Every structure is written in structure tokens, then in C-alpha cells.
Amino acid sequence: MDEQILVNALAGLPVPDIRYVDTIGSTNDLALEWLENGAVDGSLVVADTQTAGRGRMGRRWVTRAGAALAFSLVLRPSTVEAARLGLFSPLAGLAVCLALENVYGIRAQIKWPNDVLIDGRKVCGILAEAAWNGAVLRGVVIGVGVNVSNAALPPPEELLFPATSIEAALGRIPERPALLRAVLAQLFAWRGRLSGAEFLAAWDARLAFKGMAVRIDQPDRQPLTGTLIGVAPDGELRVKTNLEEVLVTAGDVRLRPAGEDR
Ligand code: BTN
């Protein structure tokens, strides 16, 4: 990959400025810095390797040379979009899911809120970060990491959740610029529908573990167990516990093995 290949691959999409780097700490860090220094809506950072890739909840994200797609998109949300800020990361999850479905014929699912799974294994992680000036939203950076080839996968002992790659599902390694184009095309197409029921329906239809017994590990709270029902109108996860239906706003969803009683 190089910048010119990306410029050609993304022609016609609302991506006015692209920065490609071979190696960087984290594309999100560069995109956040760029946002502070005037990056316009749709500006894009792409890297071949990340040496300090970041995941949700302070985790590490490994990006190996030539094996993954790692990018961060700078968005400057409108006032209407800013009211639905929490939906930007599922928007990216849906975009990856639909790109895999439509372009490669791969059936993918979304583990709430935004991890993309193939056959129950994680193929893509998303880290959306907002930048504020006091109470004023300056912008949001959506960071997306996709395991393109098998070489992207960390050793099993380093994984918190089973992982897979597009190569494993497709039987070949897709071209990263074409994959990036497919994902961004979906993201921009759905961005305008963030406020509508159609977006929630498309997300909900691809939700992993629906109707199954799950455990939700929540930050600073006891884990919650119950049956996963679906996505609520504001993007929370609906979980039916023994007692009631609960709306979860943050956490990690795991399937609960049969017989586990807490
Ligand atoms: C997660 O699953 O916890 C989220 C992983 C997000 C990784 C991507 S790779 C591109 C961007 N840059 C980062 O440092 N993180 C995101």
C-alpha cells in the first residue's frame, strides 16, 4: 500500500485528505492530533503497522506489517449527529459487516457494541474516540482494525476472545485498498441514516448471540448475566435477567457456557 494507491482506491468517496504511514504508534493518536490541527470531515489516516495500537478499555491492539487493515477516520459530526454520538462505533461495525457480506459474501455478525465476528470469532475491532473543547464537541475519530490475513492473528495465549481473519473465511487474502473502499462506502452511506429506525434494524439484525445466555462484563460493576434480547432505540443492549429487562450502556459481551450459573 502507499498513499497514491489509496487515493485511487477511494476516488469518489467523501475523503478529502489521506495520510498513509508505514509504521506508527496508533492511527487514532495521529488522527486525534490532526483533528486538533484542523483536519476536515472525512480525513483519513491509514497505517501498515502500529507499534502501540489501542483497543477498547485500555487494551492493546496488534497490527502486523502487511497483514491487517488499520485506519482512523476523522469526522466532524453535525449537531444532529452529535446527539447520537454513541452510534458512531456501531456505524463502523455495521459498515465492516456489510462490506464483508456484499463484497466477499461472508456472513458476519456484530458483537455488541461493535466487534465484528465471523463464525463467532473476532475479525475486527473498533475504537471511537471523541475530542472535546469543554462541552463543545470538536470531532470524533473512528479507529478500525481488521485482521485481513492469518498473519494478523496474535498467538492464542494473547487473545481475550477467539479471533479470525478474512483470509480464513474467504480462502484468499483480499486487497486492502478495495476492502477499505467497501467499508468506507458503507459507512458514508449509513451515516445519513444514523437517526432512523433503519440503522437500528440493520444493526440489530446482525447482532451476535441473540436469544442466548450471555455474561456482560461491565466497567466498575458486577458482571450481569441474562438472555441477550437486542439493541434498544438509543443503542443500549437489552438483556433479560432473572428479574427484569436491563439496558446495558457499556461492557463486553460473552457467551455463557451451558451450566455456568453466575
Ligand atoms: C478493540 O477491539 O478493542 C478495538 C480495537 C481498535 C483497533 C484500531 S486499529 C486502528 C485504530 N488505531 C488504534 O490504535 N486502534 C484502532
py3Dmol code that shows the C-alpha trace and the ligand (Angstrom):
import py3Dmol

protein = """\
ATOM      1  CA  MET A   1       0.000   0.000   0.000  1.00  0.00           C
ATOM      2  CA  ASP A   2       1.004   3.601  -0.482  1.00  0.00           C
ATOM      3  CA  GLU A   3      -0.795   6.933  -0.444  1.00  0.00           C
ATOM      4  CA  GLN A   4      -1.369   7.060  -4.216  1.00  0.00           C
ATOM      5  CA  ILE A   5      -2.891   3.559  -4.266  1.00  0.00           C
ATOM      6  CA  LEU A   6      -5.268   4.661  -1.510  1.00  0.00           C
ATOM      7  CA  VAL A   7      -6.149   7.918  -3.261  1.00  0.00           C
ATOM      8  CA  ASN A   8      -7.033   5.937  -6.399  1.00  0.00           C
ATOM      9  CA  ALA A   9      -8.971   3.274  -4.490  1.00  0.00           C
ATOM     10  CA  LEU A  10     -11.050   5.841  -2.616  1.00  0.00           C
ATOM     11  CA  ALA A  11     -11.827   8.105  -5.580  1.00  0.00           C
ATOM     12  CA  GLY A  12     -15.375   9.435  -5.441  1.00  0.00           C
ATOM     13  CA  LEU A  13     -15.802   8.909  -1.699  1.00  0.00           C
ATOM     14  CA  PRO A  14     -16.056  11.929   0.634  1.00  0.00           C
ATOM     15  CA  VAL A  15     -12.463  11.501   1.832  1.00  0.00           C
ATOM     16  CA  PRO A  16     -10.788  14.867   1.126  1.00  0.00           C
ATOM     17  CA  ASP A  17      -7.403  14.129   2.681  1.00  0.00           C
ATOM     18  CA  ILE A  18      -5.439  10.918   3.299  1.00  0.00           C
ATOM     19  CA  ARG A  19      -2.295  10.306   5.337  1.00  0.00           C
ATOM     20  CA  TYR A  20      -0.633   6.944   4.817  1.00  0.00           C
ATOM     21  CA  VAL A  21       2.218   5.880   7.085  1.00  0.00           C
ATOM     22  CA  ASP A  22       4.167   2.615   7.003  1.00  0.00           C
ATOM     23  CA  THR A  23       4.657   2.493  10.766  1.00  0.00           C
ATOM     24  CA  ILE A  24       3.083   4.488  13.552  1.00  0.00           C
ATOM     25  CA  GLY A  25       2.220   4.124  17.233  1.00  0.00           C
ATOM     26  CA  SER A  26      -1.528   4.390  16.755  1.00  0.00           C
ATOM     27  CA  THR A  27      -3.537   5.753  13.820  1.00  0.00           C
ATOM     28  CA  ASN A  28      -6.085   7.051  16.353  1.00  0.00           C
ATOM     29  CA  ASP A  29      -3.395   9.156  18.028  1.00  0.00           C
ATOM     30  CA  LEU A  30      -2.314  10.691  14.720  1.00  0.00           C
ATOM     31  CA  ALA A  31      -5.953  11.292  13.727  1.00  0.00           C
ATOM     32  CA  LEU A  32      -6.733  12.949  17.093  1.00  0.00           C
ATOM     33  CA  GLU A  33      -3.693  15.188  16.707  1.00  0.00           C
ATOM     34  CA  TRP A  34      -4.743  16.025  13.141  1.00  0.00           C
ATOM     35  CA  LEU A  35      -8.272  16.759  14.342  1.00  0.00           C
ATOM     36  CA  GLU A  36      -6.848  19.278  16.825  1.00  0.00           C
ATOM     37  CA  ASN A  37      -4.850  20.836  13.979  1.00  0.00           C
ATOM     38  CA  GLY A  38      -7.774  21.330  11.636  1.00  0.00           C
ATOM     39  CA  ALA A  39      -8.395  18.012   9.840  1.00  0.00           C
ATOM     40  CA  VAL A  40     -11.654  18.323   7.927  1.00  0.00           C
ATOM     41  CA  ASP A  41     -14.559  15.868   7.998  1.00  0.00           C
ATOM     42  CA  GLY A  42     -13.617  12.632   6.233  1.00  0.00           C
ATOM     43  CA  SER A  43      -9.845  12.965   6.706  1.00  0.00           C
ATOM     44  CA  LEU A  44      -8.262   9.535   6.878  1.00  0.00           C
ATOM     45  CA  VAL A  45      -5.160   8.015   8.466  1.00  0.00           C
ATOM     46  CA  VAL A  46      -4.047   4.563   7.287  1.00  0.00           C
ATOM     47  CA  ALA A  47      -1.057   2.579   8.566  1.00  0.00           C
ATOM     48  CA  ASP A  48       0.550  -0.697   7.580  1.00  0.00           C
ATOM     49  CA  THR A  49       1.938  -1.358  11.075  1.00  0.00           C
ATOM     50  CA  GLN A  50       1.045   0.001  14.507  1.00  0.00           C
ATOM     51  CA  THR A  51       3.535  -0.289  17.325  1.00  0.00           C
ATOM     52  CA  ALA A  52       1.159   0.937  20.046  1.00  0.00           C
ATOM     53  CA  GLY A  53      -2.296   0.190  18.646  1.00  0.00           C
ATOM     54  CA  ARG A  54      -5.010   0.774  21.216  1.00  0.00           C
ATOM     55  CA  GLY A  55      -8.215  -1.152  21.864  1.00  0.00           C
ATOM     56  CA  ARG A  56     -11.294  -0.545  23.977  1.00  0.00           C
ATOM     57  CA  MET A  57     -10.987  -0.469  27.756  1.00  0.00           C
ATOM     58  CA  GLY A  58      -7.268   0.326  27.656  1.00  0.00           C
ATOM     59  CA  ARG A  59      -6.338  -2.862  25.801  1.00  0.00           C
ATOM     60  CA  ARG A  60      -3.574  -3.304  23.270  1.00  0.00           C
ATOM     61  CA  TRP A  61      -4.266  -3.900  19.571  1.00  0.00           C
ATOM     62  CA  VAL A  62      -1.582  -5.582  17.499  1.00  0.00           C
ATOM     63  CA  THR A  63      -1.193  -4.609  13.804  1.00  0.00           C
ATOM     64  CA  ARG A  64       1.404  -6.628  11.911  1.00  0.00           C
ATOM     65  CA  ALA A  65       3.013  -5.456   8.658  1.00  0.00           C
ATOM     66  CA  GLY A  66       1.080  -6.372   5.518  1.00  0.00           C
ATOM     67  CA  ALA A  67      -1.471  -8.449   7.418  1.00  0.00           C
ATOM     68  CA  ALA A  68      -4.153  -6.062   8.611  1.00  0.00           C
ATOM     69  CA  LEU A  69      -6.173  -3.005   7.756  1.00  0.00           C
ATOM     70  CA  ALA A  70      -5.713  -0.245  10.343  1.00  0.00           C
ATOM     71  CA  PHE A  71      -7.278   3.140   9.790  1.00  0.00           C
ATOM     72  CA  SER A  72      -8.764   6.096  11.625  1.00  0.00           C
ATOM     73  CA  LEU A  73     -11.392   8.348  10.148  1.00  0.00           C
ATOM     74  CA  VAL A  74     -11.852  11.919  11.400  1.00  0.00           C
ATOM     75  CA  LEU A  75     -15.461  13.069  11.474  1.00  0.00           C
ATOM     76  CA  ARG A  76     -16.881  16.446  12.433  1.00  0.00           C
ATOM     77  CA  PRO A  77     -20.421  15.488  13.479  1.00  0.00           C
ATOM     78  CA  SER A  78     -23.338  17.819  12.807  1.00  0.00           C
ATOM     79  CA  THR A  79     -25.488  18.878  15.770  1.00  0.00           C
ATOM     80  CA  VAL A  80     -27.989  16.143  14.913  1.00  0.00           C
ATOM     81  CA  GLU A  81     -25.224  13.535  14.715  1.00  0.00           C
ATOM     82  CA  ALA A  82     -23.623  14.785  17.935  1.00  0.00           C
ATOM     83  CA  ALA A  83     -26.822  13.851  19.761  1.00  0.00           C
ATOM     84  CA  ARG A  84     -26.262  10.239  18.590  1.00  0.00           C
ATOM     85  CA  LEU A  85     -22.505  10.156  19.220  1.00  0.00           C
ATOM     86  CA  GLY A  86     -22.582   6.675  20.747  1.00  0.00           C
ATOM     87  CA  LEU A  87     -23.806   5.274  17.448  1.00  0.00           C
ATOM     88  CA  PHE A  88     -20.627   6.100  15.506  1.00  0.00           C
ATOM     89  CA  SER A  89     -18.771   2.973  16.602  1.00  0.00           C
ATOM     90  CA  PRO A  90     -21.671   0.621  15.766  1.00  0.00           C
ATOM     91  CA  LEU A  91     -21.937   2.520  12.474  1.00  0.00           C
ATOM     92  CA  ALA A  92     -18.388   1.404  11.696  1.00  0.00           C
ATOM     93  CA  GLY A  93     -19.183  -2.147  12.864  1.00  0.00           C
ATOM     94  CA  LEU A  94     -22.187  -2.272  10.560  1.00  0.00           C
ATOM     95  CA  ALA A  95     -20.098  -0.888   7.686  1.00  0.00           C
ATOM     96  CA  VAL A  96     -17.473  -3.635   8.100  1.00  0.00           C
ATOM     97  CA  CYS A  97     -20.185  -6.282   8.399  1.00  0.00           C
ATOM     98  CA  LEU A  98     -21.946  -5.107   5.229  1.00  0.00           C
ATOM     99  CA  ALA A  99     -18.687  -4.816   3.278  1.00  0.00           C
ATOM    100  CA  LEU A 100     -17.862  -8.423   4.210  1.00  0.00           C
ATOM    101  CA  GLU A 101     -21.383  -9.538   3.240  1.00  0.00           C
ATOM    102  CA  ASN A 102     -21.776  -7.593  -0.001  1.00  0.00           C
ATOM    103  CA  VAL A 103     -18.282  -7.707  -1.475  1.00  0.00           C
ATOM    104  CA  TYR A 104     -16.953 -11.045  -0.196  1.00  0.00           C
ATOM    105  CA  GLY A 105     -20.152 -12.996   0.544  1.00  0.00           C
ATOM    106  CA  ILE A 106     -19.023 -13.555   4.137  1.00  0.00           C
ATOM    107  CA  ARG A 107     -21.735 -13.710   6.784  1.00  0.00           C
ATOM    108  CA  ALA A 108     -20.526 -11.583   9.664  1.00  0.00           C
ATOM    109  CA  GLN A 109     -22.155 -10.529  12.916  1.00  0.00           C
ATOM    110  CA  ILE A 110     -21.722  -7.690  15.395  1.00  0.00           C
ATOM    111  CA  LYS A 111     -20.880  -8.474  18.996  1.00  0.00           C
ATOM    112  CA  TRP A 112     -22.412  -5.511  20.813  1.00  0.00           C
ATOM    113  CA  PRO A 113     -21.451  -2.773  20.686  1.00  0.00           C
ATOM    114  CA  ASN A 114     -19.211  -3.052  17.640  1.00  0.00           C
ATOM    115  CA  ASP A 115     -16.821  -6.006  17.355  1.00  0.00           C
ATOM    116  CA  VAL A 116     -17.269  -7.822  14.065  1.00  0.00           C
ATOM    117  CA  LEU A 117     -17.316 -11.619  14.238  1.00  0.00           C
ATOM    118  CA  ILE A 118     -17.113 -14.352  11.643  1.00  0.00           C
ATOM    119  CA  ASP A 119     -18.280 -17.744  12.941  1.00  0.00           C
ATOM    120  CA  GLY A 120     -18.184 -16.353  16.494  1.00  0.00           C
ATOM    121  CA  ARG A 121     -14.558 -15.211  16.189  1.00  0.00           C
ATOM    122  CA  LYS A 122     -13.423 -11.590  16.173  1.00  0.00           C
ATOM    123  CA  VAL A 123     -12.218 -10.287  12.813  1.00  0.00           C
ATOM    124  CA  CYS A 124     -12.444  -6.554  13.509  1.00  0.00           C
ATOM    125  CA  GLY A 125     -12.259  -4.194  16.472  1.00  0.00           C
ATOM    126  CA  ILE A 126     -13.328  -0.571  16.613  1.00  0.00           C
ATOM    127  CA  LEU A 127     -12.252   2.254  18.897  1.00  0.00           C
ATOM    128  CA  ALA A 128     -14.204   5.524  18.556  1.00  0.00           C
ATOM    129  CA  GLU A 129     -12.821   8.490  20.469  1.00  0.00           C
ATOM    130  CA  ALA A 130     -14.364  11.944  20.800  1.00  0.00           C
ATOM    131  CA  ALA A 131     -12.386  15.157  21.247  1.00  0.00           C
ATOM    132  CA  TRP A 132     -13.994  17.925  23.306  1.00  0.00           C
ATOM    133  CA  ASN A 133     -13.331  21.573  23.906  1.00  0.00           C
ATOM    134  CA  GLY A 134     -15.056  21.895  27.279  1.00  0.00           C
ATOM    135  CA  ALA A 135     -18.639  20.952  26.499  1.00  0.00           C
ATOM    136  CA  VAL A 136     -18.214  21.539  22.762  1.00  0.00           C
ATOM    137  CA  LEU A 137     -17.601  18.506  20.573  1.00  0.00           C
ATOM    138  CA  ARG A 138     -14.618  19.111  18.288  1.00  0.00           C
ATOM    139  CA  GLY A 139     -14.903  15.848  16.449  1.00  0.00           C
ATOM    140  CA  VAL A 140     -14.700  12.099  16.595  1.00  0.00           C
ATOM    141  CA  VAL A 141     -12.092   9.634  15.428  1.00  0.00           C
ATOM    142  CA  ILE A 142     -13.266   6.183  14.417  1.00  0.00           C
ATOM    143  CA  GLY A 143     -10.417   3.681  14.515  1.00  0.00           C
ATOM    144  CA  VAL A 144     -10.912   0.362  12.759  1.00  0.00           C
ATOM    145  CA  GLY A 145      -8.630  -2.666  12.834  1.00  0.00           C
ATOM    146  CA  VAL A 146      -9.360  -5.665  10.605  1.00  0.00           C
ATOM    147  CA  ASN A 147      -7.498  -8.983  10.587  1.00  0.00           C
ATOM    148  CA  VAL A 148      -7.039  -9.377   6.837  1.00  0.00           C
ATOM    149  CA  SER A 149      -4.704 -12.370   6.627  1.00  0.00           C
ATOM    150  CA  ASN A 150      -3.957 -15.146   9.099  1.00  0.00           C
ATOM    151  CA  ALA A 151      -0.620 -13.466   9.813  1.00  0.00           C
ATOM    152  CA  ALA A 152      -2.550 -10.690  11.615  1.00  0.00           C
ATOM    153  CA  LEU A 153      -3.624 -13.023  14.406  1.00  0.00           C
ATOM    154  CA  PRO A 154      -1.814 -12.807  17.732  1.00  0.00           C
ATOM    155  CA  PRO A 155      -0.845 -16.117  19.370  1.00  0.00           C
ATOM    156  CA  PRO A 156      -3.881 -17.720  21.084  1.00  0.00           C
ATOM    157  CA  GLU A 157      -2.428 -17.196  24.574  1.00  0.00           C
ATOM    158  CA  GLU A 158      -2.523 -13.410  24.000  1.00  0.00           C
ATOM    159  CA  LEU A 159      -6.180 -13.369  22.997  1.00  0.00           C
ATOM    160  CA  LEU A 160      -9.047 -12.366  25.276  1.00  0.00           C
ATOM    161  CA  PHE A 161     -11.572 -13.549  22.704  1.00  0.00           C
ATOM    162  CA  PRO A 162     -11.213 -16.076  19.833  1.00  0.00           C
ATOM    163  CA  ALA A 163     -10.010 -14.351  16.660  1.00  0.00           C
ATOM    164  CA  THR A 164     -10.090 -14.997  12.935  1.00  0.00           C
ATOM    165  CA  SER A 165      -9.182 -13.303   9.662  1.00  0.00           C
ATOM    166  CA  ILE A 166     -10.880 -12.595   6.350  1.00  0.00           C
ATOM    167  CA  GLU A 167      -8.370 -14.962   4.738  1.00  0.00           C
ATOM    168  CA  ALA A 168      -9.606 -17.793   6.963  1.00  0.00           C
ATOM    169  CA  ALA A 169     -13.210 -17.212   5.837  1.00  0.00           C
ATOM    170  CA  LEU A 170     -12.548 -16.423   2.186  1.00  0.00           C
ATOM    171  CA  GLY A 171      -9.724 -18.797   1.358  1.00  0.00           C
ATOM    172  CA  ARG A 172      -7.670 -15.938  -0.080  1.00  0.00           C
ATOM    173  CA  ILE A 173      -6.269 -12.623   1.087  1.00  0.00           C
ATOM    174  CA  PRO A 174      -8.378  -9.658  -0.058  1.00  0.00           C
ATOM    175  CA  GLU A 175      -6.741  -6.476  -1.394  1.00  0.00           C
ATOM    176  CA  ARG A 176      -6.679  -3.978   1.471  1.00  0.00           C
ATOM    177  CA  PRO A 177      -7.412  -0.833  -0.592  1.00  0.00           C
ATOM    178  CA  ALA A 178     -10.556  -2.458  -2.045  1.00  0.00           C
ATOM    179  CA  LEU A 179     -11.630  -3.611   1.412  1.00  0.00           C
ATOM    180  CA  LEU A 180     -11.106  -0.104   2.782  1.00  0.00           C
ATOM    181  CA  ARG A 181     -13.170   1.362  -0.035  1.00  0.00           C
ATOM    182  CA  ALA A 182     -16.015  -1.083   0.599  1.00  0.00           C
ATOM    183  CA  VAL A 183     -16.056  -0.306   4.334  1.00  0.00           C
ATOM    184  CA  LEU A 184     -15.938   3.474   3.889  1.00  0.00           C
ATOM    185  CA  ALA A 185     -18.617   3.404   1.177  1.00  0.00           C
ATOM    186  CA  GLN A 186     -20.956   1.612   3.607  1.00  0.00           C
ATOM    187  CA  LEU A 187     -20.019   3.917   6.462  1.00  0.00           C
ATOM    188  CA  PHE A 188     -20.782   7.083   4.490  1.00  0.00           C
ATOM    189  CA  ALA A 189     -23.972   5.562   3.061  1.00  0.00           C
ATOM    190  CA  TRP A 190     -25.317   4.736   6.538  1.00  0.00           C
ATOM    191  CA  ARG A 191     -24.042   7.866   8.249  1.00  0.00           C
ATOM    192  CA  GLY A 192     -27.023   9.860   6.960  1.00  0.00           C
ATOM    193  CA  ARG A 193     -29.427   7.318   8.444  1.00  0.00           C
ATOM    194  CA  LEU A 194     -27.963   7.239  11.973  1.00  0.00           C
ATOM    195  CA  SER A 195     -31.075   8.763  13.475  1.00  0.00           C
ATOM    196  CA  GLY A 196     -33.511   6.451  11.738  1.00  0.00           C
ATOM    197  CA  ALA A 197     -35.059   3.133  12.715  1.00  0.00           C
ATOM    198  CA  GLU A 198     -33.476   1.532   9.637  1.00  0.00           C
ATOM    199  CA  PHE A 199     -29.971   1.824  11.102  1.00  0.00           C
ATOM    200  CA  LEU A 200     -31.004   0.219  14.397  1.00  0.00           C
ATOM    201  CA  ALA A 201     -32.809  -2.542  12.497  1.00  0.00           C
ATOM    202  CA  ALA A 202     -29.744  -3.278  10.330  1.00  0.00           C
ATOM    203  CA  TRP A 203     -27.509  -3.385  13.446  1.00  0.00           C
ATOM    204  CA  ASP A 204     -29.994  -5.492  15.404  1.00  0.00           C
ATOM    205  CA  ALA A 205     -30.404  -7.952  12.513  1.00  0.00           C
ATOM    206  CA  ARG A 206     -26.670  -8.693  12.651  1.00  0.00           C
ATOM    207  CA  LEU A 207     -26.332  -8.850  16.409  1.00  0.00           C
ATOM    208  CA  ALA A 208     -24.396 -11.889  17.652  1.00  0.00           C
ATOM    209  CA  PHE A 209     -25.692 -14.137  20.481  1.00  0.00           C
ATOM    210  CA  LYS A 210     -29.316 -13.004  20.188  1.00  0.00           C
ATOM    211  CA  GLY A 211     -31.621 -15.136  22.372  1.00  0.00           C
ATOM    212  CA  MET A 212     -28.578 -16.752  24.002  1.00  0.00           C
ATOM    213  CA  ALA A 213     -27.369 -16.799  27.592  1.00  0.00           C
ATOM    214  CA  VAL A 214     -24.636 -14.198  27.960  1.00  0.00           C
ATOM    215  CA  ARG A 215     -22.473 -12.600  30.590  1.00  0.00           C
ATOM    216  CA  ILE A 216     -21.725  -8.885  30.329  1.00  0.00           C
ATOM    217  CA  ASP A 217     -18.524  -7.700  31.995  1.00  0.00           C
ATOM    218  CA  GLN A 218     -19.192  -4.062  32.805  1.00  0.00           C
ATOM    219  CA  PRO A 219     -16.622  -1.472  33.857  1.00  0.00           C
ATOM    220  CA  ASP A 220     -16.746  -0.864  37.647  1.00  0.00           C
ATOM    221  CA  ARG A 221     -19.717  -3.180  38.124  1.00  0.00           C
ATOM    222  CA  GLN A 222     -20.510  -6.800  38.867  1.00  0.00           C
ATOM    223  CA  PRO A 223     -20.922  -8.920  35.718  1.00  0.00           C
ATOM    224  CA  LEU A 224     -24.500  -9.200  34.537  1.00  0.00           C
ATOM    225  CA  THR A 225     -25.965 -12.462  33.288  1.00  0.00           C
ATOM    226  CA  GLY A 226     -29.098 -12.977  31.258  1.00  0.00           C
ATOM    227  CA  THR A 227     -30.517 -13.532  27.788  1.00  0.00           C
ATOM    228  CA  LEU A 228     -29.458 -11.154  25.040  1.00  0.00           C
ATOM    229  CA  ILE A 229     -32.589  -9.582  23.543  1.00  0.00           C
ATOM    230  CA  GLY A 230     -31.363  -6.938  21.099  1.00  0.00           C
ATOM    231  CA  VAL A 231     -30.484  -3.286  20.606  1.00  0.00           C
ATOM    232  CA  ALA A 232     -32.606  -0.561  22.254  1.00  0.00           C
ATOM    233  CA  PRO A 233     -33.578   2.660  20.392  1.00  0.00           C
ATOM    234  CA  ASP A 234     -30.635   4.624  21.827  1.00  0.00           C
ATOM    235  CA  GLY A 235     -28.117   1.854  21.143  1.00  0.00           C
ATOM    236  CA  GLU A 236     -28.012   0.208  24.571  1.00  0.00           C
ATOM    237  CA  LEU A 237     -28.050  -3.580  24.792  1.00  0.00           C
ATOM    238  CA  ARG A 238     -31.288  -5.174  26.029  1.00  0.00           C
ATOM    239  CA  VAL A 239     -30.624  -8.068  28.398  1.00  0.00           C
ATOM    240  CA  LYS A 240     -33.304 -10.077  30.189  1.00  0.00           C
ATOM    241  CA  THR A 241     -32.110 -11.161  33.626  1.00  0.00           C
ATOM    242  CA  ASN A 242     -34.000 -13.431  36.048  1.00  0.00           C
ATOM    243  CA  LEU A 243     -35.807 -10.378  37.372  1.00  0.00           C
ATOM    244  CA  GLU A 244     -36.231  -7.794  34.651  1.00  0.00           C
ATOM    245  CA  GLU A 245     -35.074  -6.372  31.340  1.00  0.00           C
ATOM    246  CA  VAL A 246     -31.925  -4.271  31.775  1.00  0.00           C
ATOM    247  CA  LEU A 247     -30.390  -1.729  29.375  1.00  0.00           C
ATOM    248  CA  VAL A 248     -26.598  -2.032  29.278  1.00  0.00           C
ATOM    249  CA  THR A 249     -24.628   1.055  28.179  1.00  0.00           C
ATOM    250  CA  ALA A 250     -21.049  -0.301  28.280  1.00  0.00           C
ATOM    251  CA  GLY A 251     -19.375  -3.667  28.596  1.00  0.00           C
ATOM    252  CA  ASP A 252     -18.023  -6.808  26.991  1.00  0.00           C
ATOM    253  CA  VAL A 253     -20.476  -9.480  25.935  1.00  0.00           C
ATOM    254  CA  ARG A 254     -19.511 -13.141  26.276  1.00  0.00           C
ATOM    255  CA  LEU A 255     -21.470 -16.273  25.597  1.00  0.00           C
ATOM    256  CA  ARG A 256     -22.221 -18.025  28.866  1.00  0.00           C
ATOM    257  CA  PRO A 257     -21.320 -21.712  28.653  1.00  0.00           C
ATOM    258  CA  ALA A 258     -24.221 -24.049  29.457  1.00  0.00           C
ATOM    259  CA  GLY A 259     -24.186 -24.951  33.161  1.00  0.00           C
ATOM    260  CA  GLU A 260     -22.441 -21.803  34.327  1.00  0.00           C
ATOM    261  CA  ASP A 261     -24.726 -20.372  36.984  1.00  0.00           C
ATOM    262  CA  ARG A 262     -23.325 -16.932  37.749  1.00  0.00           C
TER     263      ARG A 262
END
"""
ligand_1 = """\
16
BTN
C -10.946 -3.249 20.273
O -11.343 -4.287 19.760
O -10.727 -3.168 21.488
C -10.743 -2.040 19.404
C -9.532 -2.162 18.534
C -9.355 -0.966 17.627
C -8.089 -1.057 16.824
C -7.984 0.037 15.798
S -6.664 -0.244 14.667
C -6.786 1.381 14.064
C -7.053 2.266 15.245
N -5.841 2.665 15.895
C -5.741 2.209 17.146
O -4.795 2.419 17.925
N -6.816 1.483 17.445
C -7.755 1.446 16.333
"""
view = py3Dmol.view(width=600, height=400)
view.addModel(protein, "pdb")
view.setStyle({"model": 0}, {"cartoon": {"style": "trace"}})
view.addModel(ligand_1, "xyz")
view.setStyle({"model": 1}, {"stick": {}})
view.zoomTo()
view.show()
